[in-house]
Amino acid sequence: MFSQLLNWRTLLATVAIAIVIGTIFYSNYLAKKIENDERRKVKVWVESLKTRSTTDDQAAINLTNVIANENIDIPIIGADENDNPIGEYLNLNAQKVKSDSSYLRKKIIEFKKSHNAIKVEISKDPLIFNNYYYGDSELLKEVQYYPIIQLVIVAFFIFITIVTINVRNKSTQNQVWAGMAKEAAHQLGTPLSSLKGWLEMLKEISGNEKIAAEMSKDLDRLNLVSERFGKIGSKPQLESADIMNQIETMVNYIKRRSSEKVSFTINNKTQSNITAQINPSLFDWVIENLLKNALDAMEGQGQIKITVENENQQIKIDVSDTGKGIEKKNMNAIFKPGFTTKKRGWGLGLSLSKRIIEQYHEGHLFVKSSEVGKGTTFRIILSSNLIH
């Protein structure tokens, strides 16, 4: 289906491009045809002037007047052989001609750039001739500019179409992820309830206290995962929480499950309590994803440093590692759903984290810096209007 849709889009794009190219060629053809026709009209007008100056026949004079009156859109200027205006002009601003002595000279220079002069012999001995320069009519200008206007309009509509398709695809993608998350939470609910019942029965049997305690921790963890998935796709409830306490809890959780060769450091630059309006379970999920991402990048050894700062009404949280870093070619793709450089994994952790911070907490999550072979720093910024 996707392949068919892609083929249809390609076909439609090809047809649209063919139509635009065809229109451009046809417009150029029309422009050239009008240009040749206008040059012929100018020649007829010039010949009519010559005839009127050399005859006393009233019929011929009347005919030249008719020819002159028919030209109402082509601007023409008469000049001597040295391109000095001789006072003959047509379809130009008479007011400017009177008020600006250089107006006709400027127009001659302008017309020379687009059309060759039509020469009229005045005398053979000595040889004297006049040059008649002319410009484009409004009709010709419109035909010449039409392809450009059309290209701008087509480009605008293509841009709008691409933006609309991207927004629709992203919206559909978000709905799919949200639906999958909610379904996963729903499916986990029944076995979790059953396991809780079995756990209570296990606690009543003497000698199982240690086993029951560990199972209880795992059940709490599964409950937390189910709760997180259930909140994806709906606006979560925010509450005031101690940011440092949330971070320390998640660091301790990850630390117990990581190699002893990995060191963790938490630095509070503000040196005071930092509270913000967050959803604790979802915020913890983001920190957990960033810490796990750092562990994967370091492959079992290195240093993870978390720096927290409350500056200019913004809470900044930097999660840095000494791992392998991110290649430049992957920098724009790391937050896209499904992207991963690991052999195992769905590539959803960073994508969901960005969604949680930016859509639910109105903040920002991005790569502050990264260098291949030296490490990466992710930064979280909580919006100022969410600061408690």
C-alpha positions as a Python dict, from the first residue, in 0.01 Angstrom:
ca = {
    (1, 'M'): (0, 0, 0),
    (2, 'F'): (282, 238, 92),
    (3, 'S'): (456, 154, -234),
    (4, 'Q'): (138, 225, -432),
    (5, 'L'): (88, 554, -247),
    (6, 'L'): (447, 652, -320),
    (7, 'N'): (399, 567, -689),
    (8, 'W'): (84, 777, -707),
    (9, 'R'): (260, 1071, -544),
    (10, 'T'): (551, 1034, -784),
    (11, 'L'): (313, 1018, -1080),
    (12, 'L'): (118, 1325, -966),
    (13, 'A'): (440, 1518, -902),
    (14, 'T'): (568, 1423, -1249),
    (15, 'V'): (243, 1534, -1413),
    (16, 'A'): (248, 1864, -1221),
    (17, 'I'): (609, 1930, -1323),
    (18, 'A'): (529, 1842, -1686),
    (19, 'I'): (234, 2085, -1684),
    (20, 'V'): (448, 2365, -1541),
    (21, 'I'): (729, 2303, -1791),
    (22, 'G'): (478, 2287, -2077),
    (23, 'T'): (320, 2612, -1964),
    (24, 'I'): (660, 2782, -1946),
    (25, 'F'): (750, 2675, -2299),
    (26, 'Y'): (410, 2779, -2432),
    (27, 'S'): (434, 3115, -2253),
    (28, 'N'): (777, 3172, -2406),
    (29, 'Y'): (634, 3081, -2746),
    (30, 'L'): (351, 3331, -2704),
    (31, 'A'): (593, 3598, -2579),
    (32, 'K'): (816, 3552, -2884),
    (33, 'K'): (516, 3564, -3115),
    (34, 'I'): (385, 3885, -2955),
    (35, 'E'): (736, 4034, -2965),
    (36, 'N'): (765, 3970, -3341),
    (37, 'D'): (418, 4110, -3396),
    (38, 'E'): (502, 4426, -3201),
    (39, 'R'): (822, 4481, -3401),
    (40, 'R'): (617, 4452, -3720),
    (41, 'K'): (369, 4711, -3585),
    (42, 'V'): (655, 4948, -3498),
    (43, 'K'): (796, 4912, -3851),
    (44, 'V'): (455, 4992, -3999),
    (45, 'W'): (423, 5294, -3771),
    (46, 'V'): (770, 5420, -3868),
    (47, 'E'): (692, 5371, -4238),
    (48, 'S'): (370, 5565, -4190),
    (49, 'L'): (570, 5857, -4047),
    (50, 'K'): (804, 5846, -4344),
    (51, 'T'): (513, 5838, -4588),
    (52, 'R'): (339, 6130, -4416),
    (53, 'S'): (657, 6341, -4438),
    (54, 'T'): (700, 6279, -4813),
    (55, 'T'): (345, 6308, -4952),
    (56, 'D'): (69, 6562, -4987),
    (57, 'D'): (-194, 6300, -5070),
    (58, 'Q'): (-474, 6347, -4816),
    (59, 'A'): (-580, 5980, -4839),
    (60, 'A'): (-227, 5866, -4760),
    (61, 'I'): (-206, 6112, -4471),
    (62, 'N'): (-540, 5986, -4334),
    (63, 'L'): (-413, 5628, -4358),
    (64, 'T'): (-95, 5712, -4166),
    (65, 'N'): (-307, 5879, -3898),
    (66, 'V'): (-515, 5562, -3862),
    (67, 'I'): (-199, 5351, -3830),
    (68, 'A'): (-58, 5587, -3566),
    (69, 'N'): (-382, 5584, -3365),
    (70, 'E'): (-400, 5204, -3364),
    (71, 'N'): (-78, 5178, -3161),
    (72, 'I'): (-193, 5249, -2808),
    (73, 'D'): (36, 5025, -2602),
    (74, 'I'): (386, 5004, -2757),
    (75, 'P'): (618, 5285, -2634),
    (76, 'I'): (833, 5434, -2914),
    (77, 'I'): (1105, 5703, -2920),
    (78, 'G'): (1262, 5863, -3227),
    (79, 'A'): (1634, 5955, -3219),
    (80, 'D'): (1899, 6078, -3461),
    (81, 'E'): (2192, 5867, -3571),
    (82, 'N'): (2375, 5964, -3249),
    (83, 'D'): (2079, 5850, -3038),
    (84, 'N'): (1975, 6202, -2942),
    (85, 'P'): (1595, 6235, -2905),
    (86, 'I'): (1431, 6419, -3196),
    (87, 'G'): (1104, 6490, -3017),
    (88, 'E'): (903, 6204, -3165),
    (89, 'Y'): (761, 5961, -2909),
    (90, 'L'): (451, 5754, -2850),
    (91, 'N'): (280, 5598, -2545),
    (92, 'L'): (512, 5759, -2295),
    (93, 'N'): (434, 5983, -1997),
    (94, 'A'): (408, 6329, -2154),
    (95, 'Q'): (427, 6497, -1813),
    (96, 'K'): (764, 6334, -1741),
    (97, 'V'): (892, 6424, -2087),
    (98, 'K'): (820, 6791, -2015),
    (99, 'S'): (948, 6796, -1656),
    (100, 'D'): (1259, 6580, -1702),
    (101, 'S'): (1491, 6668, -1990),
    (102, 'S'): (1681, 6339, -1954),
    (103, 'Y'): (1371, 6119, -1947),
    (104, 'L'): (1377, 6032, -2319),
    (105, 'R'): (1752, 5961, -2310),
    (106, 'K'): (1703, 5723, -2018),
    (107, 'K'): (1423, 5546, -2204),
    (108, 'I'): (1640, 5512, -2516),
    (109, 'I'): (1911, 5342, -2309),
    (110, 'E'): (1647, 5115, -2154),
    (111, 'F'): (1489, 5022, -2489),
    (112, 'K'): (1830, 4955, -2653),
    (113, 'K'): (1887, 4673, -2403),
    (114, 'S'): (1580, 4480, -2517),
    (115, 'H'): (1534, 4560, -2889),
    (116, 'N'): (1744, 4668, -3185),
    (117, 'A'): (1658, 5005, -3335),
    (118, 'I'): (1458, 5037, -3655),
    (119, 'K'): (1655, 5260, -3889),
    (120, 'V'): (1486, 5503, -4129),
    (121, 'E'): (1687, 5671, -4404),
    (122, 'I'): (1629, 6046, -4418),
    (123, 'S'): (1886, 6141, -4682),
    (124, 'K'): (2118, 5949, -4914),
    (125, 'D'): (2363, 6226, -4988),
    (126, 'P'): (2482, 6287, -4732),
    (127, 'L'): (2358, 5969, -4564),
    (128, 'I'): (2134, 6062, -4272),
    (129, 'F'): (1909, 5827, -4081),
    (130, 'N'): (1700, 5821, -3767),
    (131, 'N'): (1673, 5542, -3510),
    (132, 'Y'): (1342, 5438, -3362),
    (133, 'Y'): (1358, 5252, -3032),
    (134, 'Y'): (1067, 5077, -2871),
    (135, 'G'): (985, 4892, -2551),
    (136, 'D'): (757, 4608, -2453),
    (137, 'S'): (383, 4653, -2428),
    (138, 'E'): (200, 4571, -2104),
    (139, 'L'): (58, 4257, -2267),
    (140, 'L'): (406, 4128, -2352),
    (141, 'K'): (530, 4201, -2000),
    (142, 'E'): (239, 4008, -1849),
    (143, 'V'): (305, 3708, -2075),
    (144, 'Q'): (678, 3716, -1988),
    (145, 'Y'): (614, 3735, -1611),
    (146, 'Y'): (334, 3480, -1613),
    (147, 'P'): (562, 3169, -1588),
    (148, 'I'): (748, 3322, -1292),
    (149, 'I'): (421, 3399, -1113),
    (150, 'Q'): (296, 3050, -1191),
    (151, 'L'): (615, 2891, -1055),
    (152, 'V'): (584, 3091, -732),
    (153, 'I'): (220, 2985, -691),
    (154, 'V'): (297, 2619, -767),
    (155, 'A'): (596, 2623, -530),
    (156, 'F'): (374, 2775, -259),
    (157, 'F'): (109, 2506, -300),
    (158, 'I'): (374, 2231, -306),
    (159, 'F'): (519, 2373, 18),
    (160, 'I'): (174, 2384, 181),
    (161, 'T'): (102, 2029, 63),
    (162, 'I'): (433, 1894, 200),
    (163, 'V'): (379, 2069, 535),
    (164, 'T'): (22, 1937, 555),
    (165, 'I'): (130, 1581, 473),
    (166, 'N'): (411, 1595, 731),
    (167, 'V'): (178, 1728, 999),
    (168, 'R'): (-81, 1462, 917),
    (169, 'N'): (179, 1185, 917),
    (170, 'K'): (323, 1304, 1247),
    (171, 'S'): (-25, 1323, 1398),
    (172, 'T'): (-106, 972, 1275),
    (173, 'Q'): (228, 847, 1405),
    (174, 'N'): (162, 1001, 1746),
    (175, 'Q'): (-182, 842, 1758),
    (176, 'V'): (-34, 501, 1674),
    (177, 'W'): (233, 526, 1946),
    (178, 'A'): (-22, 652, 2200),
    (179, 'G'): (-263, 372, 2108),
    (180, 'M'): (7, 108, 2139),
    (181, 'A'): (116, 246, 2477),
    (182, 'K'): (-240, 249, 2615),
    (183, 'E'): (-306, -101, 2485),
    (184, 'A'): (16, -224, 2648),
    (185, 'A'): (-94, -68, 2979),
    (186, 'H'): (-436, -228, 2944),
    (187, 'Q'): (-289, -571, 2870),
    (188, 'L'): (-55, -547, 3170),
    (189, 'G'): (-342, -464, 3407),
    (190, 'T'): (-500, -810, 3432),
    (191, 'P'): (-184, -1018, 3497),
    (192, 'L'): (-61, -753, 3744),
    (193, 'S'): (-380, -780, 3948),
    (194, 'S'): (-349, -1156, 3946),
    (195, 'L'): (18, -1145, 4049),
    (196, 'K'): (-67, -916, 4340),
    (197, 'G'): (-314, -1175, 4467),
    (198, 'W'): (-60, -1455, 4439),
    (199, 'L'): (198, -1239, 4615),
    (200, 'E'): (-33, -1184, 4912),
    (201, 'M'): (-83, -1560, 4937),
    (202, 'L'): (295, -1613, 4920),
    (203, 'K'): (349, -1369, 5206),
    (204, 'E'): (126, -1577, 5432),
    (205, 'I'): (354, -1881, 5396),
    (206, 'S'): (637, -1879, 5647),
    (207, 'G'): (990, -1871, 5504),
    (208, 'N'): (902, -1678, 5187),
    (209, 'E'): (954, -1330, 5330),
    (210, 'K'): (1271, -1255, 5131),
    (211, 'I'): (1126, -1389, 4805),
    (212, 'A'): (802, -1198, 4860),
    (213, 'A'): (992, -874, 4925),
    (214, 'E'): (1186, -903, 4596),
    (215, 'M'): (873, -996, 4404),
    (216, 'S'): (696, -698, 4558),
    (217, 'K'): (969, -466, 4421),
    (218, 'D'): (932, -618, 4075),
    (219, 'L'): (554, -579, 4088),
    (220, 'D'): (592, -216, 4193),
    (221, 'R'): (822, -170, 3896),
    (222, 'L'): (571, -329, 3659),
    (223, 'N'): (297, -110, 3805),
    (224, 'L'): (510, 196, 3739),
    (225, 'V'): (574, 88, 3378),
    (226, 'S'): (202, 27, 3327),
    (227, 'E'): (120, 367, 3476),
    (228, 'R'): (368, 540, 3243),
    (229, 'F'): (231, 374, 2931),
    (230, 'G'): (-125, 454, 3040),
    (231, 'K'): (-45, 826, 3055),
    (232, 'I'): (94, 844, 2700),
    (233, 'G'): (-155, 1012, 2466),
    (234, 'S'): (-348, 1200, 2734),
    (235, 'K'): (-270, 1518, 2923),
    (236, 'P'): (-110, 1407, 3251),
    (237, 'Q'): (-173, 1578, 3585),
    (238, 'L'): (119, 1799, 3691),
    (239, 'E'): (216, 1856, 4052),
    (240, 'S'): (484, 2040, 4242),
    (241, 'A'): (785, 1814, 4300),
    (242, 'D'): (1145, 1839, 4417),
    (243, 'I'): (1354, 1798, 4100),
    (244, 'M'): (1669, 1695, 4286),
    (245, 'N'): (1481, 1427, 4480),
    (246, 'Q'): (1334, 1284, 4157),
    (247, 'I'): (1677, 1275, 3990),
    (248, 'E'): (1851, 1120, 4292),
    (249, 'T'): (1587, 847, 4314),
    (250, 'M'): (1634, 750, 3949),
    (251, 'V'): (2014, 766, 3972),
    (252, 'N'): (2008, 531, 4271),
    (253, 'Y'): (1776, 295, 4083),
    (254, 'I'): (2001, 285, 3772),
    (255, 'K'): (2318, 273, 3981),
    (256, 'R'): (2211, -54, 4147),
    (257, 'R'): (2166, -209, 3804),
    (258, 'S'): (2484, -84, 3637),
    (259, 'S'): (2848, -188, 3639),
    (260, 'E'): (3076, -85, 3924),
    (261, 'K'): (3303, 70, 3661),
    (262, 'V'): (3042, 341, 3598),
    (263, 'S'): (3049, 642, 3835),
    (264, 'F'): (2755, 877, 3890),
    (265, 'T'): (2780, 1244, 3992),
    (266, 'I'): (2498, 1487, 4070),
    (267, 'N'): (2577, 1857, 4088),
    (268, 'N'): (2322, 2117, 4202),
    (269, 'K'): (2468, 2450, 4088),
    (270, 'T'): (2185, 2644, 4251),
    (271, 'Q'): (2267, 2502, 4596),
    (272, 'S'): (1900, 2518, 4698),
    (273, 'N'): (1578, 2326, 4657),
    (274, 'I'): (1451, 2324, 4300),
    (275, 'T'): (1083, 2254, 4258),
    (276, 'A'): (872, 2251, 3943),
    (277, 'Q'): (531, 2146, 3818),
    (278, 'I'): (589, 1798, 3669),
    (279, 'N'): (430, 1458, 3642),
    (280, 'P'): (669, 1258, 3865),
    (281, 'S'): (629, 916, 3699),
    (282, 'L'): (673, 1053, 3347),
    (283, 'F'): (959, 1282, 3447),
    (284, 'D'): (1132, 985, 3611),
    (285, 'W'): (1087, 793, 3286),
    (286, 'V'): (1272, 1064, 3095),
    (287, 'I'): (1564, 1065, 3341),
    (288, 'E'): (1571, 685, 3333),
    (289, 'N'): (1580, 680, 2951),
    (290, 'L'): (1865, 934, 2941),
    (291, 'L'): (2065, 740, 3202),
    (292, 'K'): (2011, 408, 3020),
    (293, 'N'): (2108, 574, 2693),
    (294, 'A'): (2429, 698, 2859),
    (295, 'L'): (2507, 350, 2994),
    (296, 'D'): (2462, 195, 2651),
    (297, 'A'): (2693, 457, 2498),
    (298, 'M'): (2970, 383, 2753),
    (299, 'E'): (2949, 4, 2719),
    (300, 'G'): (3000, -75, 3086),
    (301, 'Q'): (3253, 183, 3201),
    (302, 'G'): (3281, 560, 3226),
    (303, 'Q'): (3128, 855, 3405),
    (304, 'I'): (2775, 995, 3409),
    (305, 'K'): (2735, 1347, 3538),
    (306, 'I'): (2403, 1523, 3603),
    (307, 'T'): (2410, 1900, 3648),
    (308, 'V'): (2103, 2091, 3763),
    (309, 'E'): (2071, 2468, 3755),
    (310, 'N'): (1787, 2713, 3818),
    (311, 'E'): (1880, 3017, 3610),
    (312, 'N'): (1674, 3303, 3467),
    (313, 'Q'): (1346, 3137, 3560),
    (314, 'Q'): (1447, 2818, 3379),
    (315, 'I'): (1544, 2480, 3520),
    (316, 'K'): (1831, 2330, 3319),
    (317, 'I'): (1921, 1964, 3360),
    (318, 'D'): (2229, 1833, 3179),
    (319, 'V'): (2292, 1457, 3154),
    (320, 'S'): (2650, 1397, 3036),
    (321, 'D'): (2837, 1076, 2965),
    (322, 'T'): (3185, 977, 2850),
    (323, 'G'): (3058, 734, 2588),
    (324, 'K'): (3112, 695, 2216),
    (325, 'G'): (2921, 1010, 2119),
    (326, 'I'): (2681, 1071, 1832),
    (327, 'E'): (2790, 1092, 1470),
    (328, 'K'): (2687, 1407, 1285),
    (329, 'K'): (2486, 1210, 1029),
    (330, 'N'): (2266, 1074, 1313),
    (331, 'M'): (2226, 1399, 1504),
    (332, 'N'): (1894, 1494, 1342),
    (333, 'A'): (1752, 1142, 1363),
    (334, 'I'): (1810, 1038, 1723),
    (335, 'F'): (1469, 1165, 1841),
    (336, 'K'): (1278, 1003, 1555),
    (337, 'P'): (1064, 699, 1651),
    (338, 'G'): (1229, 373, 1551),
    (339, 'F'): (1581, 513, 1514),
    (340, 'T'): (1847, 317, 1704),
    (341, 'T'): (2213, 226, 1658),
    (342, 'K'): (2184, -70, 1898),
    (343, 'K'): (2141, -429, 1781),
    (344, 'R'): (1847, -467, 2017),
    (345, 'G'): (1591, -202, 2093),
    (346, 'W'): (1285, -31, 1948),
    (347, 'G'): (1432, 318, 1923),
    (348, 'L'): (1146, 471, 2125),
    (349, 'G'): (1319, 590, 2445),
    (350, 'L'): (1447, 927, 2327),
    (351, 'S'): (1140, 987, 2110),
    (352, 'L'): (904, 930, 2404),
    (353, 'S'): (1127, 1137, 2633),
    (354, 'K'): (1115, 1432, 2396),
    (355, 'R'): (738, 1401, 2369),
    (356, 'I'): (699, 1390, 2749),
    (357, 'I'): (915, 1699, 2808),
    (358, 'E'): (798, 1912, 2517),
    (359, 'Q'): (428, 1824, 2488),
    (360, 'Y'): (336, 1742, 2848),
    (361, 'H'): (576, 1971, 3037),
    (362, 'E'): (607, 2250, 2777),
    (363, 'G'): (985, 2232, 2797),
    (364, 'H'): (1269, 2131, 2567),
    (365, 'L'): (1491, 1823, 2529),
    (366, 'F'): (1785, 1834, 2290),
    (367, 'V'): (2148, 1738, 2240),
    (368, 'K'): (2353, 2017, 2393),
    (369, 'S'): (2683, 1879, 2268),
    (370, 'S'): (2837, 1556, 2140),
    (371, 'E'): (3179, 1449, 2020),
    (372, 'V'): (3257, 1108, 1877),
    (373, 'G'): (3477, 914, 2115),
    (374, 'K'): (3438, 1162, 2402),
    (375, 'G'): (3072, 1167, 2500),
    (376, 'T'): (2735, 1338, 2479),
    (377, 'T'): (2536, 1588, 2684),
    (378, 'F'): (2156, 1598, 2671),
    (379, 'R'): (1984, 1905, 2811),
    (380, 'I'): (1634, 1935, 2956),
    (381, 'I'): (1484, 2281, 2998),
    (382, 'L'): (1159, 2319, 3188),
    (383, 'S'): (952, 2616, 3077),
    (384, 'S'): (946, 2913, 3311),
    (385, 'N'): (568, 2907, 3343),
    (386, 'L'): (595, 2559, 3496),
    (387, 'I'): (836, 2663, 3771),
    (388, 'H'): (677, 2653, 4114),
}
